[in-house]
């Protein structure tokens, strides 16, 4: 089957993966929310292990690191005041790494993320990883693109969940994950399949 030319190629946008020392890593919603209960993701632990490797490499390379968490309110699966809404220990923030709290899928919407990035002196390259691929990762990539940044998403450090399609047919998590990454890669930014694809 033939495939269409991406919008990035049509427009002439660069597809080179960023080097970690020149980038800012944004870790999106790596909360316990996605490891248990109603929002549990089938591949959460695999993605978290990859995210931990990514975070370690980014820190070693001197990259800026920003953590983002979603606050759904008290008693919700996204309650940041409770254990369920806390960041998994594998990718917990270190002192000095900002934590941005959001309430929308786009991490830029209604938050101070843009101000935080300016304060850190972040350049155009952002590296994104997190939960869920088809929701907060995809919409944060779109938001980053809209704000003039160049987002790159690390595929193995993201995951999502199976959902029913428009006709009720189950859409596997892997299919939704791939579709979201394909959407991002069509316009918003390049996709790094693995953590080790990013130069350090």
N, C-alpha and C positions, 0 to 999 in steps of 0.2 A: 504494500500500500504506500502510495506517495504521501508526503506531508507538505503542508504549506510553509512558506517562509515566515519566520517570526516577525512580529512588528518591530522588534529590536533591530533585526537585520534590515528591514525595509527602511527604517529611520536612520540607521547607521550608528546605533549605540554600541559602545565597547562591551565585549563579552569576557574580557580578561578577569580572572578571579583576583581579588585583592590580597595583598600580603598582610598578615596579621599585625605586624608592627605599625602599619599605616592606618589600621581600621579601628572602629569602635564596635565591640561585641554587645548586642542587645539580647538578653536572655528573657524570653517571654513566657510568663505563666507556668513556670516549672513547679507548680503547687501540688500538694498532696491530694488536692481535688481530683486529679487525673489518675491516681493510683488505686483508688478504692471507691466503692459506692456507685451512685447513679451515673457519674461522669467518667468512670474508669476506662482507660484506653487500652486496647489489646497489646500495643507495642510500647507502652509508657516506659517500662524499665529499660528496654533496648535503647530507646531514644535518650533517656536520662544518662545512661552509661556513656553514650556518644557525646552528649552535652558536657559531661564531666571532663572528658578528654579534650573537647574543644575549649572549655574554660581554662583548663590547665595550660594548654598551648598558648592561649591568648594572654594569660597572665605572664607566662615565661617570656613572651615576645614583647611585653610592655604595652599591649593594646589597652585602650580604655575599655572599661566594662560597666554596663548599666543593666540592672535587673528591673523587670516589669512584673507586677502582680495585679490580678483582677480582684476587685472587691465587690462581691454581690450582696453584701449586707449581712447583718447578724442572723445567724441560724441557717444561712444558705450554704450550699457546697463550696462557695467562694468566700466564706467568712474569714477574713485575714486576721481576725482577733482570736480565732480558734486554730487548733492543730490542723484541721482539714484544709485551711487556706494558706498554711505556711509553705515556704519554699523547701523542696526536698533537700536534705542535708548534703547530698552529693554535689549540689550546685549552689550551696548557700553563699550569700554575699560575704565578702570580707570587709573589714573596716575601710571606709573611704570609697567603697563602690556604691553609687547612688541606687536607691530603690524608688521607682516611679509607680504610683498607684493609679490604676485606670478603672473605668466602668464601661468602656466601649471596646469593641474588637480592635479598632485602630488605636494603637498605643499613643498616638499623637493627639487624638481627639479628647478635648477637655482635660488634658494633663499638662505638666510642665516639662515634658520630655524634650521639646525643642529648645527650651531654655537650658536644661541640663546639658544637652549636647553642645550648645554654644559655650557654656561655662567650662566644659572639658576641653574646648578647642578641637572638637571632633571635625575631621575632614569629611570629604564627600562619601567615603566608603563606610558603610554599616554592614556588619555581619549579623544575620538574624538566625535564631534557633528557638524552638519552643513548641507549645501546645496552644490550640490545635492547628494543624497545617492548613485546613480549609477555612479557618475562622480568623483567629487573632494573628497568626503568622502572615497569612495572605493579606489581610487588611492593613497590618502594620507595614508590610512591604509596599502596598499601594500608598499609604500615608507618607512613608519615607520618600518614595518617588515624587509624590506631589510636592513635598517640601524641598525638593532639589537635591536630595541625597541619592546615593547609588547603593541600594540594598543588594546583598547577596545572601541567599538562604542556604543553610547547610541541611541537606535532605535527611541524612541519617540521624540528625539531632532534632527531628520533628516527628510528630505522630498525630493521628486523629482517630475517630471512631466510626463504626459502620452506621449507616443511616438508611432510611427508606427513600427511594427515588420518587419522582413525581407520580409514577404509576403504582407505587407501593412495592416495587421490586427492591429487594435489599441491595444496597451498594456497599461492597466490602470496604473496610477501612483503608486497605492498600490502594484500592481504586480511587477513593476520594483523596487520599494523600497524593497520589500521582497526578490527579486532575488539578489539584490546587497548585502543585509545583509547576505544572505545565502552564497554568494561567500566569503565575508569577514570571516564569521564564519567557513568556511571549512578549512581555513589555516591561514589567517593573524592575527586574534585575536578574543577573545570572544565578544559576543553581550549582552549588558544589555538592556532588553526590556524597562525598565522605569528608570527614574532618581533615584527613591528611591531604586532601586536594588543595587546601589553602596554603600558600607559601608562608614560611615563617622566617 
